[in-house]
């Protein structure tokens, strides 16, 4: 049963990805930035490459690093700072609106519970979990597309959405792995277990992988020519 190997697989993947650059949110958390900066960086990162998000976050935080400072900026200034992140106009308005809500309803402090974070417009479970894990060092499991795809490929779960994946993985993965799960599997998904043409020849966990057994091995077998008997 593949699920019994989960701790071994996570440990092997974690060891391998240590040679790659960390995802943006992990870099942000290592700089001891505030929960507000983690929240804003995460909002900027949606549908945007890490490198673009990193530069946009830096430019924006040069102007404002707190909700008090952010609400003083006009939307055009925020747009200019974060361009060319995806949907930068929508994100600029959302950042200003969220900053106002944090000031008016939470006394300038980003909420530290899932329930309250989800009340902020534009904040879903992934973003809320990221704020809890990387902003507050609380228990959580952020699930993005990599964290959804890879456990399904490995054969641990059979889910259709990241939300379903989060609920199933919370039952399966020991809590000692939760804090590092997102950055480990995001890095692994960006560099090895890619959405298209995954680098299975570099992967340290192929012997535990359902995808490798059922797809890669069968493709290889089908390419071997059949020798006809005389």
C-alpha positions in Angstrom: 0.0 0.0 0.0 1.5 3.3 -1.1 0.2 5.4 1.8 2.4 3.6 4.3 5.5 5.0 2.5 4.4 8.6 2.9 7.0 9.6 5.5 9.8 7.9 3.5 8.7 9.6 0.3 8.5 13.1 1.9 11.9 12.7 3.4 13.5 11.6 0.1 11.8 14.5 -1.8 12.8 17.0 0.9 16.4 15.9 0.7 16.5 16.2 -3.1 14.9 19.7 -3.3 17.4 21.2 -0.9 19.6 21.9 -3.9 17.0 24.1 -5.6 16.0 27.7 -4.8 13.2 27.9 -2.3 9.7 29.2 -3.4 9.0 32.8 -2.9 6.8 32.5 0.2 9.4 30.5 2.0 12.0 33.2 1.2 9.6 35.8 2.6 9.1 33.9 5.8 12.9 33.4 6.3 13.3 37.1 6.2 11.0 37.3 9.3 8.5 39.5 7.4 5.2 40.2 9.0 1.9 38.3 8.5 0.8 41.3 6.5 3.7 41.1 4.1 3.2 37.3 3.8 -0.5 37.9 2.9 0.3 40.6 0.3 3.1 38.6 -1.3 0.8 35.6 -1.5 -2.0 37.7 -3.2 0.6 39.0 -5.7 1.8 35.5 -6.4 -1.5 34.1 -7.7 -1.2 33.2 -11.4 2.3 34.9 -11.4 5.8 33.5 -11.6 7.9 33.7 -8.4 10.6 35.8 -10.0 8.0 38.4 -11.1 6.2 38.3 -7.7 9.5 38.8 -5.9 10.4 42.0 -7.7 6.9 43.3 -7.5 6.7 42.6 -3.7 10.0 44.4 -3.2 8.9 47.5 -5.1 5.6 47.6 -3.3 7.1 47.1 0.2 9.5 50.0 -0.5 6.4 52.1 -0.6 4.3 50.5 2.1 4.9 47.5 4.5 1.8 47.9 6.8 -1.9 48.3 6.2 -1.6 51.8 7.7 0.9 52.8 5.0 -0.9 50.9 2.2 -4.2 52.7 2.5 -2.5 56.0 2.0 -1.3 55.0 -1.5 -3.6 55.5 -4.4 -4.5 52.5 -6.6 -2.5 53.8 -9.5 0.7 53.9 -7.4 0.1 50.3 -6.3 -0.6 49.2 -9.9 2.7 50.8 -11.0 4.6 49.1 -8.2 3.3 45.6 -8.8 3.2 45.5 -12.7 3.5 43.1 -14.5 2.0 40.5 -12.0 -1.0 38.8 -13.4 -4.3 40.8 -13.0 -2.3 43.7 -11.5 -5.2 46.1 -11.7 -7.6 43.8 -9.8 -4.9 43.0 -7.3 -4.0 46.6 -6.6 -7.6 47.4 -5.7 -7.9 44.2 -3.7 -4.7 45.0 -1.7 -6.0 48.4 -0.8 -9.5 47.1 0.1 -8.1 44.3 2.3 -5.8 46.8 4.0 -8.8 49.0 4.9 -10.7 46.0 6.3 -7.7 44.9 8.4 -7.5 48.4 9.8 -11.2 48.9 10.4 -12.2 45.5 11.5 -9.0 43.9 13.0 -7.3 47.0 14.4 -4.5 46.7 11.9 -3.6 43.1 12.7 -4.0 40.4 10.0 -6.4 37.7 11.4 -4.7 34.6 12.7 -7.5 32.1 12.3 -8.8 30.3 9.2 -12.3 31.5 9.8 -11.4 35.2 9.9 -8.9 35.0 7.1 -11.5 33.5 4.8 -13.7 36.6 5.4 -11.2 38.8 3.6 -12.3 39.2 -0.1 -9.9 37.3 -2.4 -8.5 35.1 0.3 -9.0 31.4 -0.2 -7.9 28.4 1.8 -4.5 28.3 0.2 -3.7 31.9 1.0 -5.2 31.6 4.5 -3.1 28.5 5.2 0.1 30.3 3.9 -0.5 33.2 6.3 -1.1 30.8 9.2 2.0 28.7 8.4 4.5 31.3 7.2 3.1 34.4 8.9 2.2 33.0 12.3 4.0 29.7 12.5 0.7 28.0 13.2 -0.6 24.6 12.0 -1.8 24.6 8.5 -1.4 22.9 5.1 -1.3 25.2 2.1 -2.2 23.3 -1.1 -1.4 24.7 -4.5 -1.5 23.0 -7.9 1.8 21.2 -7.3 0.7 20.0 -3.8 -2.5 18.8 -5.4 -1.0 17.1 -8.5 1.9 15.2 -6.9 0.1 13.3 -4.2 -2.5 12.2 -6.8 0.3 11.1 -9.1 2.0 9.2 -6.3 -1.3 7.3 -5.6 -1.9 8.6 -2.1 -5.2 10.2 -2.9 -7.8 10.5 -5.7 -9.1 14.1 -5.5 -10.4 16.6 -8.0 -9.7 19.9 -6.3 -7.0 21.4 -4.1 -9.6 21.8 -1.4 -10.4 18.1 -1.4 -6.7 17.3 -1.4 -6.1 19.4 1.7 -8.8 17.6 3.6 -7.5 14.2 2.6 -3.8 15.0 3.2 -4.6 16.3 6.7 -5.7 12.8 7.5 -2.7 11.0 5.9 0.4 13.1 6.5 2.0 13.2 9.9 1.8 16.7 11.4 5.6 16.9 11.7 5.7 17.3 7.9 2.9 19.9 7.6 5.1 23.1 8.1 7.4 22.2 5.2 5.0 20.3 3.0 4.1 23.3 0.7 7.6 24.5 0.0 8.9 21.0 -0.4 6.3 19.9 -2.9 6.2 23.2 -4.8 9.9 23.1 -5.3 9.6 19.4 -6.4 6.8 20.3 -8.8 8.6 23.2 -10.3 11.8 21.3 -10.9 11.2 17.6 -11.1 7.5 16.4 -11.0 6.4 19.0 -13.6 2.9 19.1 -15.0 4.0 18.1 -18.5 7.0 15.8 -19.1 8.0 15.2 -15.5 11.7 14.4 -15.0 11.1 10.8 -13.8 14.7 9.9 -14.6 15.8 12.3 -11.8 13.1 11.4 -9.3 14.2 9.7 -6.1 10.8 8.1 -5.4 9.8 6.3 -8.6 9.5 3.0 -6.9 6.8 4.4 -4.7 5.0 6.2 -7.5 1.7 5.1 -9.1 2.2 7.4 -12.1 5.6 5.9 -12.8 4.3 2.3 -12.5 1.2 2.8 -14.6 2.3 5.4 -17.2 6.0 5.6 -17.6 6.8 1.9 -17.2 4.0 0.9 -19.6 5.2 3.4 -22.2 8.7 2.0 -22.0 7.4 -1.5 -22.3 5.4 -0.7 -25.3 8.5 0.7 -27.1 10.4 -2.6 -26.8 10.0 -4.4 -30.1 8.4 -7.8 -30.0 10.7 -10.6 -31.4 8.7 -13.0 -33.6 9.4 -16.6 -33.2 10.4 -18.4 -36.4 
